[in-house]
């Protein structure tokens, strides 16, 4: 999921069930956010015993082009309960602001 938070930051949430935090990589380079990692096949489940597979196993990578307004130096990622949350704050100059209107004389 990708949405805009109340503070105008972009938020990306990715479900990565049963993955270890160390197996997930988040990088920002040249205006692109990359989420990658590897989900190994469970050692306690022989592939010959499987009836149906709903999850993807092996290496994965997903790339997102970032708007120029994203402050790439302030990107943060958090992993909790199988959900990776990446916050991409906007530069201050990209946030909406009020402009006072002066009375012309």
C-alpha positions in Angstrom: 0.0 0.0 0.0 1.1 3.6 -0.7 -0.6 6.6 0.9 0.0 10.2 1.9 0.1 10.7 5.7 -1.4 13.8 7.4 2.0 15.4 7.4 2.3 14.9 3.6 4.9 12.2 3.9 4.5 9.2 1.6 4.1 5.9 3.4 4.7 2.5 1.8 3.6 -0.7 3.6 4.7 -4.1 2.5 3.6 -7.4 4.0 6.6 -9.6 4.5 5.3 -12.4 6.8 7.7 -14.6 8.7 10.8 -12.8 7.4 13.7 -11.8 9.6 14.5 -8.1 9.6 18.1 -8.9 8.6 16.8 -10.5 5.3 15.1 -7.2 4.2 17.0 -4.4 2.4 15.7 -0.9 1.8 17.8 1.5 -0.3 17.3 4.9 -1.8 19.5 5.8 -4.8 19.1 8.2 -7.8 15.4 8.9 -7.0 14.5 5.3 -6.6 13.4 3.4 -3.5 14.2 -0.4 -3.6 12.8 -3.0 -1.2 14.5 -6.3 -1.6 15.2 -9.5 0.2 14.9 -13.3 0.2 12.3 -15.5 1.8 13.7 -19.0 2.0 11.6 -22.1 1.7 10.7 -23.3 5.3 13.2 -26.0 6.3 10.5 -28.0 8.2 8.2 -28.3 5.1 9.3 -30.8 2.4 8.3 -29.5 -1.0 6.9 -33.0 -1.8 4.3 -32.6 0.9 2.9 -29.2 -0.2 -0.6 -29.1 -1.6 -0.8 -25.4 -2.4 1.6 -22.4 -2.2 0.1 -19.0 -1.7 3.3 -17.1 -0.7 6.3 -16.4 -2.9 9.6 -17.8 -1.9 13.1 -16.9 -3.1 14.6 -13.5 -3.9 12.4 -10.5 -4.5 12.9 -6.8 -5.4 10.4 -4.0 -5.9 11.4 -0.5 -7.1 9.5 2.8 -6.7 10.3 6.0 -8.5 10.3 8.8 -6.0 9.0 12.4 -6.5 11.7 15.0 -6.5 10.0 16.5 -3.4 10.9 13.5 -1.2 13.7 14.3 1.3 15.8 11.1 0.7 18.1 11.9 3.6 15.2 11.5 6.0 13.7 8.2 4.8 13.0 5.7 7.7 11.9 2.1 7.7 10.3 0.0 10.4 9.5 -3.7 10.5 6.9 -4.9 13.0 4.5 -7.9 13.0 5.4 -8.9 9.4 4.8 -5.4 7.9 7.5 -3.2 6.6 6.6 0.5 6.8 8.8 3.0 4.9 8.2 6.8 5.6 9.3 9.2 2.9 9.1 12.8 4.2 8.7 15.7 1.8 11.2 18.5 1.7 9.9 21.6 3.6 9.7 23.6 0.5 7.3 21.0 -1.0 4.8 21.1 1.9 1.8 23.3 1.5 2.0 26.7 3.3 -0.2 29.7 3.7 0.8 32.9 1.9 -0.4 36.1 3.5 -2.2 38.4 1.2 -1.1 42.0 1.6 -3.4 45.0 1.1 -2.3 46.9 -2.0 -1.9 50.6 -1.4 
